[in-house]
Amino acid sequence: MVLRIAIVDTGVNPWHSHVRGAVEGCRVFVGADGRIAEDEDFRDPIGHGTAIAGLVREAFADAEIFAVRVFDEHDRTYPSLVARGLLRAAAEGCSHVNLSLAVPAGAGTALLEEACAAAIDAGCVLVAPQHPHWPDALPAALPGVVVAVADDTLPPGRVRRLGPKRLAAPDRPRELALAYPRRNLRGPSFACTRVLLHLAREQGATDG
C-alpha cells in the first residue's frame, strides 16, 4: 500500500527542501465567533510539523501527506481542535495519523477520546508521544493510541517494542546543515514519527 499519512501539528511547509512533493491539508481553528472552523491554510509558522513531514519524506519519498494544522501562531491548541483534526484525517482516508503533540486532560478529554475511537474504528493507526514528565498527557494516554517513547540511545532506524502498543525510537529529526547541529529540534515528537513509520513498514507500506 502507498502510505497516506496525516500530520496533526503546526502545519507543513511543502516548499521546504526536506518536504517537496504533494501535500494537501487544512487548518482547524477557533473562529471569531468562538466556534471551530476549517480552511485550507495549513502553512507552518513554527516549523515543527514541517520537521515531522521531513522524516516522512525521508522514509517514504512518495507518501501522500495530509497536513492538519491545529496550532495557532503562538503554538497553542486545544483538545477540541485535535479531535476535529483527527476526524478530518479519517475522513480524508489517511491510514496513519501522526500526533506529535500533547494536551492536558480536563475539558475536552471525552471529545478527544471519542474522536480517537472513531478514527481507529475507521482503520487509522494513531501514534502519539509519551512525555517523560507528563504521563497523563493526551492523546497518548487514551485507549487504542500507540505510544511512542523517546530513547536517544537507539541508533537511527532502530525501534524497540516495549509492549503491544508501546514502542521506543530515537528522538532525532532529519539532520540540517547547521553550524551547531544540537540546535536542531529533537524530542519525543520525532520518536513518535519514527514509530509510526516503523509500523507502516510492518504493515506493508511502500514507496510507490
WOVEN-V316389 format. One record per helix or strand of 3 or more residues. SS is the DSSP state (H for helix, E for strand). FROM is the first residue (numbers start at 0). TO is the last residue. If there is no record, write none. Layout:
ss=SS from=FROM to=TO
ss=SS from=FROM to=TO
This chain:
ss=E from=3 to=8
ss=E from=22 to=29
ss=E from=35 to=38
ss=H from=47 to=58
ss=E from=63 to=68
ss=H from=78 to=90
ss=E from=95 to=98
ss=H from=108 to=120
ss=E from=124 to=128
ss=E from=145 to=149
ss=E from=158 to=162
ss=E from=165 to=168
ss=H from=180 to=182
ss=H from=187 to=201
